[in-house]
Amino acid sequence: MRTIPQRFFEKVELTPDCWLWTGGGDGNGYGTFSIRHKTYRAHRVAYEMMVGPIPSGLTIDHICRVRNCVNPDHMEPVTQG
């Protein structure tokens, strides 16, 4: 049985800059990934797997501006505004 990280990274294309999500998406350019029958945005899963919990009240911003990028170095927690 594959682990969540194994399943996740099967759907990632590593480029010299961004890590591009090749799995399903939400129609707005963001990747989606299912864990235990619940769907999450792939960049949020990547951030939580490799950095840690997203602070309460914050959202994840793509510094690179590539919506299907899941490279945690390209993300930062910010306020919604």
C-alpha positions as CSV (number, residue, x, y, z in Angstrom):
1,M,0.0,0.0,0.0
2,R,1.4,3.4,-1.0
3,T,1.8,6.1,1.5
4,I,0.2,9.6,1.1
5,P,3.5,11.2,0.1
6,Q,4.2,8.4,-2.4
7,R,0.7,8.9,-4.0
8,F,1.2,12.7,-3.9
9,F,4.6,12.8,-5.6
10,E,3.5,10.4,-8.4
11,K,1.5,13.4,-9.6
12,V,4.3,16.0,-9.4
13,E,6.5,17.0,-12.3
14,L,9.7,18.5,-10.9
15,T,11.1,21.3,-13.1
16,P,14.1,23.5,-12.4
17,D,11.9,26.0,-10.7
18,C,8.3,25.0,-9.9
19,W,6.9,21.6,-8.9
20,L,4.0,21.2,-11.3
21,W,0.9,19.3,-10.2
22,T,-0.2,16.8,-13.0
23,G,-3.1,15.3,-11.2
24,G,-6.7,16.5,-11.2
25,G,-7.7,20.1,-10.6
26,D,-10.5,22.3,-9.4
27,G,-11.2,24.2,-12.7
28,N,-9.5,27.4,-11.4
29,G,-5.9,26.1,-12.0
30,Y,-5.3,24.7,-8.6
31,G,-4.5,21.0,-8.2
32,T,-6.6,18.7,-6.0
33,F,-5.6,15.6,-4.0
34,S,-7.9,13.2,-2.1
35,I,-7.0,11.8,1.3
36,R,-9.5,9.4,2.9
37,H,-12.3,10.4,0.5
38,K,-11.9,14.1,1.1
39,T,-10.5,16.5,-1.5
40,Y,-7.9,19.1,-0.7
41,R,-6.0,21.7,-2.8
42,A,-2.7,20.0,-3.7
43,H,-0.5,23.1,-2.7
44,R,-2.0,23.1,0.8
45,V,-1.3,19.4,1.2
46,A,2.3,19.9,0.0
47,Y,2.8,22.8,2.4
48,E,1.5,20.9,5.4
49,M,3.5,17.7,4.5
50,M,6.8,19.6,4.1
51,V,6.5,22.7,6.2
52,G,3.8,22.1,8.8
53,P,0.3,23.3,9.7
54,I,-1.1,26.3,8.0
55,P,-1.5,28.9,10.7
56,S,-5.1,29.6,11.7
57,G,-6.7,32.4,9.8
58,L,-4.1,32.4,7.1
59,T,-4.2,31.1,3.5
60,I,-1.3,30.0,1.3
61,D,-0.1,32.4,-1.4
62,H,1.9,31.3,-4.4
63,I,5.0,33.6,-4.6
64,C,5.7,32.2,-8.1
65,R,2.1,32.9,-9.2
66,V,1.8,29.4,-10.8
67,R,-1.5,28.0,-9.4
68,N,-0.6,24.3,-10.0
69,C,2.9,24.7,-8.3
70,V,3.3,22.6,-5.2
71,N,6.8,23.6,-4.3
72,P,6.6,24.7,-0.7
73,D,9.5,27.1,-1.2
74,H,7.2,29.0,-3.5
75,M,4.4,29.4,-0.9
76,E,3.9,31.7,2.1
77,P,1.1,31.9,4.6
78,V,-0.7,35.3,4.3
79,T,-3.9,36.9,5.4
80,Q,-6.9,36.7,3.0
81,G,-6.7,40.4,2.2
